[in-house]
Amino acid sequence: MKAMGQAALEAWRVNAIILDWSDLKYEWGDMLELALDIDTGCCGPALPMAVIVGPSCKEAVRTLLLGIHSDKGLETIEWVFKNKDEAIDYIEKQLQKADATAR
């Protein structure tokens, strides 16, 4: 997943990343974490990123990001969402912030 993501970034020169895992069936394992680093080393500063989770992966992603013993919810991570519209809104705001900072 990381290699494919990096190839896409190189091919299309995007300004942001949305990983849509809404249909992903994921239970546990550390390798998914690698997909969160797809822009490392290939695009300069980290790109704005959002992740969309669905019912078949949200608990596994929550424990991956927050720890297996954490009682915090995914809503405590500002870049993880349960629907596409919220993820897009977040990315648009991040791009606006970056544009304002660059001026």
C-alpha positions in Angstrom: 0.0 0.0 0.0 2.8 2.4 0.8 4.7 1.8 -2.5 1.5 2.2 -4.5 0.7 5.5 -2.6 4.2 6.8 -3.2 4.0 6.0 -6.9 0.7 7.8 -7.1 2.2 10.9 -5.4 5.1 10.9 -7.8 2.8 10.5 -10.8 0.2 13.1 -10.0 1.9 15.6 -7.8 -1.1 16.1 -5.5 -1.5 18.7 -2.8 -3.2 16.4 -0.2 -4.0 12.8 0.6 -7.3 11.1 1.5 -7.0 7.4 2.4 -10.4 5.9 2.0 -10.5 2.8 4.2 -14.3 2.9 4.6 -14.6 -0.6 3.0 -11.3 -2.0 4.4 -11.6 -5.2 6.5 -8.7 -4.8 8.9 -8.4 -6.5 12.3 -4.9 -6.0 13.5 -1.2 -5.7 12.5 1.4 -3.0 12.4 1.9 -3.0 8.6 -1.1 -0.7 8.0 0.7 2.0 9.8 3.2 2.2 6.9 0.4 3.5 4.6 0.2 6.6 6.8 3.8 7.5 5.8 3.3 7.4 2.0 4.5 11.0 1.5 7.7 10.5 3.6 10.7 11.5 1.6 9.1 12.0 -1.8 7.2 15.3 -1.6 9.1 17.7 0.7 7.0 18.7 3.7 4.3 16.4 4.8 1.1 16.8 2.8 -2.3 17.3 4.5 -3.8 13.9 5.0 -7.2 12.5 6.1 -8.2 8.9 6.7 -11.8 7.6 6.3 -12.6 4.5 8.4 -15.5 2.2 8.1 -17.2 -0.3 10.4 -14.9 -3.2 9.5 -11.7 -1.4 10.4 -12.5 1.5 12.8 -11.7 -0.4 16.0 -8.5 -1.8 14.7 -7.4 1.6 13.3 -8.3 3.2 16.7 -6.1 0.8 18.6 -3.3 1.0 16.1 -3.2 4.8 16.4 -4.1 5.3 20.1 -2.9 2.0 21.6 -4.6 -1.2 22.5 -5.3 -0.1 26.1 -6.6 3.4 25.2 -10.2 4.3 25.9 -10.0 7.3 23.6 -12.1 7.4 20.5 -11.1 8.1 16.9 -12.8 11.5 17.2 -9.7 12.6 19.2 -7.6 12.3 16.1 -8.3 15.4 14.0 -7.5 13.7 10.7 -9.5 10.5 11.0 -13.2 10.6 9.9 -16.1 8.3 9.5 -17.4 9.9 6.2 -16.0 11.3 3.1 -17.6 14.8 3.3 -15.9 15.5 6.7 -12.6 14.3 5.3 -12.8 16.6 2.3 -13.8 19.6 4.5 -10.8 19.0 6.7 -8.4 18.8 3.7 -9.8 21.9 2.2 -9.3 23.8 5.5 -5.7 22.4 5.7 -5.0 23.6 2.2 -6.4 27.0 2.9 -4.2 27.3 6.0 -1.1 26.3 4.1 -2.0 28.8 1.3 -2.4 31.6 3.9 0.9 30.7 5.6 2.7 30.7 2.2 1.7 34.3 1.5 
